[in-house]
Every structure is written in C-alpha cells, then in structure tokens.
Amino acid sequence: MATIDDKLKAADGRPSGFNYLRLGLAISVVLIHVPQVVYGFSFAYPFWMPWLRPLHALVIPLFFALSGFLVAGSLLRSKTLFSFFGLRIVRIAPALSVEVFLSALILGPIFTSLPIAEYYSDPGFFRYFYNLVGHIQYFLPGVFQSNPFPNWVNAQLWTIPPELKCYLLLGAMSFLLSLFARIYFLTGAIIFSATIFGYDLFQPLTGAINVAPIVLVGCFLAGVSLFLFREKIRCDRSICVAALSACVLLLWIPHGECLIAFPSAYVIAYLGTLNPKESRLLFSGDYSYGIYLYGFPIQQAVVATLPGSPWYVDLGISLPLIAGVACFSWWIVERPSLKLRKLLPILEGQRVALT
C-alpha cells in the first residue's frame, strides 16, 4: 500500500488535496461563525453544544495540523532558521497588517456609534494596532455595538498567538533536537501531547466550543511529525475514517480534545495527498488566508448593515464579499509580498558576513 511519501512523489510534491483542504477549511470557518454572528452567542452556544461541537471545534485543529505538515517541508528546505522565520513573516504579516489598518481606518469609522473625532482619539483605537505584533485586540471603540454578537471586530484573531508559538517552538525544537534526527522530534511531540493531556486532567471543564490554544500547538507538532515520517506511514482510507471518528468522539468526551493531535494530523495527511483535478477558478491564487482573515469582520459588517435578516441572506451576501476581498488580498497584498523572499538569501548572507 502507498505511503504518504509515495503519494507526495506521485504528485511531484504538490498534491491538490492540500489546496482543497486550505480552501475548504477557510470557508468552514466562515460557516461555523454564522449562528454566532447572525443570532448571537446565546443562540450559538446551545446550537453547537454538545452534539454538534465536533463540526465546530475540529476545524481549527485541522488547520493547525495542515500548517504543521506543510511548514515542516518549508523548514527542511530552508538553509537556516533565519530563512524559515523570514518566510513565515513574509507570508503572514502583510495581509494581517492590511486587515488591521482597513478595520481601524475604514470599517471602524463606518460602523462606530461614536463621533468620528471621539473614535480616533479613543485609546481603544490605538490599542487595535497591537494586533500587528501579535498582542491581540478584538474591539474598536463603538464598533458593532448593536450587533447580535456585539463589539467583536475580528474574533478569528484568537488563533494568531498559538500560531506564532508553533513557529517559535518548531524553530527551537529543530535547533535543539534537529528535524533530521526525527525520532527525537517525534518523542518531543508525543511528550508535549501527553503533558497537555496530563495538565488538562487537573483543570476544571470550561465547556468551551473551541479547543484550548495549547491543543492547537499539539496538532501543529503532530502534523510536523507525520511529515517527518511520511515514508513509513501508509495512506489508508480505513485509517483515515477511524482517525476522523476518533476526533469526533474525543471532542464529545471531557478532556478528550487533548488527544486529537495525531488523529487530526492523519486525516490531514490522507486527504491532503489525494490529488483531484484542480479548478482553475478556485486555485488561480491562494485565497484561503484572505477568507480566513477577513471573513469575520465582513460578516459582522453585513449583519450591522442588514439587521434582522435571516442567516441565509447574510451568508449569501457575505460569501461573495469575502471572496472578493480575499482575491484583492492575494493579488494586491500577498502575492506581491512573496517577492520579498528573494531578499532573504541576501540578508542571510549579510548576517553571516557580520558574524
């Protein structure tokens, strides 16, 4: 039976399954926010909890497992950690910066309930720019105050701190353990996951819909581990079904979410290495990050513009707007910014010369 590595090589290292996963998971993030944004948290919480929780809570862990699997390849291709972290900054920071500025300077003034002068002078306006350095701020003065889910401008930013921790932890582990000594890395990832579970057993149950941020880090490390052992792991549909079933079951069980890292990573590895024909329209660019990043504020803006509209009206208007902004983000911000990758070898050479 073919291994993960066999599947990757058969697709020249770029199976289309990962592209479909990125796009599908990004759209799923928009969909799972619909009850919350349109009807409020008091409706959304009992809607998802407890039986539908896996449909909501599994999306972000799968995203992090996918990121770990793909980023591991990027790290192995990078000559130094300087190049690796440079690539991460070039990929993430430009679109995030534009989102922060657009939200603060355009979206905020349109939807704030405060006079414009008071909005711009409020300390909350200036605090919103802390998002640029990973210190997350969800609110802008007077913005979306009357929405069913009031005040939140971009709730999806909660994943940025654990994402940054993933990159820093991966860099540290590769420096201390070496990704090339992969058994040490796998051991470290397993110990990390076991520690999460052991720690969580002594914590009170929060009843949260989303998994804890530390669980996302575990999913990321599990994705890295599966990539490192890709030539030893079989691609088996039955195992994928079992892994997905385990994820669903664990998300129902108290404290079970702390054990979803490796099952979720296997689901990602199996589905990602499938290689269906790509749609030229869907994959003319990488729109997943833009959908993920801009989706929530656009949904909030549509609800504020059309208060009381049913969910299907808001979703029908939001999705095309989100797709349009994601296209703008890719072609005007993200894709041009990727050209900065050419500067990394030059900067790296200068850094080596100075040392």
Secondary structure, 3 states (H helix, E strand, C coil): CCEHHHHHHHCCCCCHHHHHHHHHHHHHHHHHCHHHHHHCHHHHHHHHCCCCHHHHHCHHHHHHHHHHHHHHHHHHHCCCHHHHHHHHHHHHHHHHHHHHHHHHHHHHHHHECCCHHHHHHCHHHHHHHHHHHCCCCCECCCECCCCCCCCECCHHHHHHHHHHHHHHHHHHHHHHCCCCCHHHHHHHHHHHHHHHHHHHHCCCCCCCCCCCHHHHHHHHHHHHHHHHCCCCCECCHHHHHHHHHHHHHHHHCCCHHHHCHHHHHHHHHHHHCCCCCCCCCCCCCCCHHHHHHHHHHHHHHHHHHCCCCCHHHHHHHHHHHHHHHHHHHHHHHHHHHHHHHHHHHHHHHHHHHHC
